[in-house]
Amino acid sequence: MAKKLWKDVTEDEKMKMKQFVINNPPDTPLTPEYAASYLGVSTATLQKMRCEDTNGIPFFKPSHRCVVYYKRDLDEHLTSQPAYRCTSEYR
């Protein structure tokens, strides 16, 4: 059975994936789909970050076609992003 495309994943499914991540400990391994739903980005954005962003979110490749993120790394990424008070501050 083929993997479901991210664009075909419903908002309800994304919310359930996000809730799964929230309810699990920091050492939980996550697929890119679960990581994307937790961060509120697409799987394509995560893929682009893996390919182009040298300061991006740490990930592991236990095999050729498998990518794993850990919740602790996702939380670190979220807390390390600058906070803005106004859109004019965003660069």
Beta strands, then each sheet from edge to edge (+ up, - down):
strand 1: 29-30
strand 2: 60-63
strand 3: 66-70
sheet 1: 1+ 3- 2+
end
